[in-house]
Amino acid sequence: MIIDLTNEQKEIRKAAREFDPLKAIELDERHEFPRDLYKKAAELGFIGLDYPEKYGGGGAGVLENTLTIEAFCQADSGIGMAIHLAYLPAKIVRQFGNDSQKKRILPKVASGDYVSAVSFTEAGHGSDLTKVDTVAVDKGDRFIVNGTKIFTTNASYADFFVVLVQTDLEARPARGMATLLIENEGKFSKNGTMEITEMPGKMGLKMASSGEISFRDYEVPKENLLGKDGRGLINLLEFLDESRIEIAAQSLGTAEGAFLKALSHAREREQFGKPIIEFQGIGHKIARMFGDLMSAKAILYYAARMCDIGSKQHKTLIPMFTAIVKYLVPEHAKEIIDQTINVFGGYGYFLEQEVERRYRDNRICEIYEGTVEVQLNTIVRTLNTVNINFLKEMLV
Ligand SMILES: Cc1cc2nc3c(=O)[nH]c(=O)nc-3n(C[C@H](O)[C@H](O)[C@H](O)COP(=O)(O)OP(=O)(O)OC[C@H]3O[C@@H](n4cnc5c(N)ncnc54)[C@H](O)[C@@H]3O)c2cc1C
C-alpha cells in the first residue's frame, strides 16, 4: 500500500474492483454507452461519492473518487472511462451550484438517472479559453445563447450540460464569462434551438459519444447561472483542479489492467523452452513497467489527498500538482501499455487481448481537460513565481 487508506477507502476500492464489466468489446464495437452498468455503479454508491449526503452523495472526496475510477478502469478502460465521464461534469454543480440547483441535479446524478456533460471547447478555442465565441446576452430573467461547442462528451444522451459562455463581450481576456446549466432540449426547451450533432470516428473512448452543440437564440432561465456571472473561467479552472486528478486515475487504472495482463502473459508464455519473463529483455521491461506504475500511483494519491486537504498552503500548489499528475500519469500509462503490446508480441496487436484498446482509450487522457503542453505551462508558471524557500520546505 502506497499511502495509508482508511478502512472505508479500502472498502470502496475493493467494491469497485469487484464491479464486473461485461461484454466490453461488444459495447465498444457498437459505440454504446453502458447505461445499465452506469445505473449499477450508482446503486452501489460509486457515483457522487464527493457530494454531500443531503444531495444523495457519499460525503467523501477526490481520493475516494480516484480509487473508484482507478479500479473501474483497471477492470476495463472503455467502461470505466464512460461511466466516470458521465458523472464527472456534474462536479461543477456540486462546486458552484446554489442549494436549489444542487437539489434539482445532484440526487439524479447520484442515482444514475442523469448523465452530465460539460461544453467549453469551440472550433476556435481549445487550449485557449481566455475568450469564447458562444455568447449569452442578459435579458433580465433569462439569457439568450448563440454559438457552437464541439467535442462535448456524452452530447447525444446527456440530461444536462454545463456550458461556458461569454456574457461580457468587452471584458479583458479570461473575464466576462459564465457557466450555465442547460438541461437537455425537450426537457425544458422554451424558445430557440439547441441542435446536437454526433462527431464520429474517434480513435478510442468508443462507449462515450462526442458531439457538436449549436445554440440559436436559445433561452436559458437566469436561475440556471452556476456561480457568479463573470467568473465562468475561474469556475472551470477550479473544476479542472479536481477533474484532472480523476482523469489521471483513468490512466492509472487503464495501465494497471495492462500491466497485470503483461505480467501473467510473460510468466505463462514459453519460447525457447522457458517463460519469456526469464529473458532479460522482457524481465527488465516488466520491472520498469511496475516501477513506473508505482511512481504514477504515488504522485496521483498525493495530489488527490492534497486536493482534499485544501489548506491555504496547499491551495497555492494544487494547480501545479494536478498539472503534474495530468501529464505524468497518462504518459507513464502510455509507455506501460505500449510495452504490454510488445510483451504480447503479435497477440497484443489484436483487439481480443484488449491491450490495444487500452492504448487507444488512454491516449485521450493526454489531450482532454488540457493537453500535456498546457499542463507543463502551468507547472513552469508556478515554478517561475513560487517562493523558493517555500518550495525548499516542501521538498524536505
Ligand atoms: C475525445 C475527446 C473528448 C473531449 N471532451 C470534451 C468535453 O467533454 N468538453 C469540452 O469542452 N471539450 C472536450 N474535448 C476538447 C479538449 O479538451 C480539447 O481538444 C483540448 O483542450 C485541446 O484543444 P484543441 O483540440 O483545440 O487543440 P489546440 O488548442 O489547437 O492545440 C493543438 C496543439 O497545440 C498545443 N498548444 C496549444 N496552446 C499551447 C501553448 N500555449 N503552449 C504549448 N502548446 C500549446 C496543444 O498542446 C496541442 O498539442 C474533448 C476532446 C476529445 C478529443
The ligand as an ORCA input file, in Angstrom:
! r2SCAN-3c Opt
* xyz 0 1
  C     -12.454     12.586    -27.263
  C     -12.475     13.999    -26.780
  C     -13.345     14.342    -25.761
  C     -13.426     15.678    -25.344
  N     -14.375     16.023    -24.415
  C     -14.602     17.334    -24.175
  C     -15.727     17.747    -23.395
  O     -16.494     16.928    -22.871
  N     -15.960     19.079    -23.253
  C     -15.156     20.020    -23.820
  O     -15.431     21.195    -23.647
  N     -14.063     19.670    -24.552
  C     -13.788     18.344    -24.745
  N     -12.703     17.983    -25.519
  C     -11.834     19.004    -26.065
  C     -10.428     19.009    -25.467
  O     -10.439     19.494    -24.147
  C      -9.540     19.818    -26.412
  O      -9.390     19.048    -27.598
  C      -8.191     20.149    -25.827
  O      -8.341     21.047    -24.737
  C      -7.230     20.754    -26.852
  O      -7.840     21.744    -27.615
  P      -7.724     21.673    -29.234
  O      -8.153     20.323    -29.635
  O      -8.446     22.825    -29.797
  O      -6.181     21.780    -29.538
  P      -5.321     23.152    -29.663
  O      -5.603     24.031    -28.501
  O      -5.486     23.696    -31.025
  O      -3.851     22.571    -29.500
  C      -3.140     21.974    -30.581
  C      -1.726     21.689    -30.078
  O      -1.073     22.920    -29.711
  C      -0.623     22.839    -28.386
  N      -0.742     24.138    -27.717
  C      -1.800     24.984    -27.688
  N      -1.538     26.051    -26.932
  C      -0.287     25.887    -26.440
  C       0.557     26.632    -25.579
  N       0.169     27.787    -25.033
  N       1.783     26.127    -25.290
  C       2.213     24.938    -25.819
  N       1.461     24.201    -26.649
  C       0.227     24.655    -26.942
  C      -1.527     21.813    -27.714
  O      -0.914     21.245    -26.563
  C      -1.716     20.802    -28.829
  O      -0.613     19.932    -28.874
  C     -12.583     16.645    -25.919
  C     -11.678     16.276    -26.906
  C     -11.625     14.987    -27.355
  C     -10.673     14.638    -28.455
*
